[in-house]
Amino acid sequence: MGIDIAALDTAGRDELLEHWRSLIGRPPPKHISRSLLIQIIAFELQSKQHRGFSKRLSQRLKRAALRDVMRPAFKPGSSFVREYRGKTHVVEVGEDGCFAWNAQRFKSLSQAARAITGYNVSGFKFFGVKP
């Protein structure tokens, strides 16, 4: 492959794009930044040099991808209360982690907030929750 990771910092954009194509096999996204190009190329080079992830790490990454790692786990029975347009709305966390409001069930707090407001809004922001 003959690409030197240390030389990526001084490589021109056209050269970086060519490295990307040779490593990944397709063109990069149109507006990708130079620094992200360098990081991804360096990662790919190191991954190929060390034959990818260990089997154990690969399994851990797959398990992490299967669960919703961005959503904090709220305890069942927790309630979120917000007054909106003169009406108090209460969303409760069910035993299965779903959110209940107005006899409806939602997978996320944002879906419940959308049902209340009628537009897309962050559930955390709407209810004033810090993740």
C-alpha positions in Angstrom: 0.0 0.0 0.0 3.0 2.3 0.6 1.1 5.1 2.5 3.0 6.7 5.3 0.7 7.9 8.2 3.2 10.6 9.2 3.1 12.0 5.7 -0.7 12.4 5.7 -0.5 15.8 7.4 1.6 17.3 4.5 -0.3 15.5 1.7 -2.5 17.6 -0.6 -6.3 17.1 -0.8 -6.1 15.4 -4.1 -3.5 12.9 -2.7 -5.7 12.3 0.3 -8.7 11.6 -1.8 -6.7 9.1 -3.9 -5.5 7.4 -0.7 -9.2 7.2 0.5 -10.3 5.6 -2.8 -7.5 3.1 -2.7 -8.1 2.1 0.9 -11.9 2.2 1.0 -12.8 1.5 -2.6 -15.2 4.3 -3.1 -15.1 8.1 -3.2 -15.3 10.0 0.1 -18.3 12.2 1.0 -18.3 15.4 -1.0 -17.7 17.9 1.8 -15.6 15.9 4.2 -13.0 18.0 6.0 -9.3 17.5 5.5 -8.8 16.6 9.2 -11.5 13.9 9.1 -10.1 12.6 5.8 -6.7 12.2 7.5 -8.2 10.6 10.6 -10.2 8.0 8.6 -7.3 7.2 6.3 -4.9 6.7 9.3 -7.5 4.5 11.0 -7.9 2.4 7.9 -4.2 2.0 7.5 -3.7 1.0 11.1 -6.7 -1.4 10.9 -5.3 -3.1 7.9 -1.7 -3.3 9.3 -3.0 -4.9 12.5 -5.6 -7.0 10.8 -8.6 -5.2 12.2 -10.1 -5.5 15.6 -9.7 -8.5 17.9 -12.6 -10.9 18.0 -13.4 -9.8 21.5 -13.5 -6.1 20.7 -15.5 -6.7 17.6 -18.1 -8.6 19.7 -18.2 -5.8 22.3 -18.7 -3.2 19.5 -21.6 -5.1 18.0 -23.3 -5.5 21.4 -22.8 -1.7 22.0 -24.3 -1.0 18.6 -27.4 -3.1 19.4 -28.4 -1.2 22.5 -29.3 2.4 22.6 -26.1 3.9 24.1 -27.2 7.5 23.7 -30.4 7.2 25.6 -29.9 7.3 29.4 -31.8 4.6 31.3 -34.7 6.1 33.2 -36.1 4.2 36.1 -39.5 2.7 35.6 -42.1 4.9 37.3 -40.2 8.1 36.6 -42.3 11.0 35.5 -41.6 14.0 33.3 -43.9 17.0 33.8 -44.2 20.0 31.6 -46.8 22.7 31.2 -47.5 23.5 27.5 -50.1 25.9 26.2 -51.8 26.1 29.5 -52.1 22.3 30.0 -49.9 20.1 32.3 -48.5 17.1 30.5 -47.2 14.1 32.4 -45.1 11.4 30.6 -44.3 8.3 32.6 -41.6 5.7 32.1 -43.0 2.2 31.9 -41.4 -1.1 33.1 -40.2 -1.8 29.6 -38.5 1.6 29.3 -41.2 3.0 27.0 -42.8 6.4 27.6 -46.5 6.7 28.2 -48.6 9.8 27.7 -52.3 10.2 27.2 -52.9 6.4 26.9 -50.2 6.3 24.1 -46.8 4.6 24.2 -43.6 5.9 22.7 -40.1 4.5 22.3 -38.4 7.8 23.1 -39.1 11.0 25.1 -38.7 13.0 21.9 -41.6 11.0 20.3 -43.8 11.9 23.3 -42.8 15.5 23.1 -43.7 15.5 19.4 -47.1 14.1 20.2 -47.6 16.9 22.7 -46.4 19.8 20.6 -47.2 18.6 17.1 -43.6 19.3 15.8 -40.2 17.7 16.1 -38.5 18.7 19.3 -35.9 17.2 21.6 -37.5 15.4 24.5 -34.7 16.3 26.7 -35.0 20.0 25.8 -38.8 20.0 26.0 -38.8 18.5 29.5 -35.6 20.2 30.7 -33.7 17.0 31.2 -29.9 16.9 31.0 -28.7 13.6 29.5 
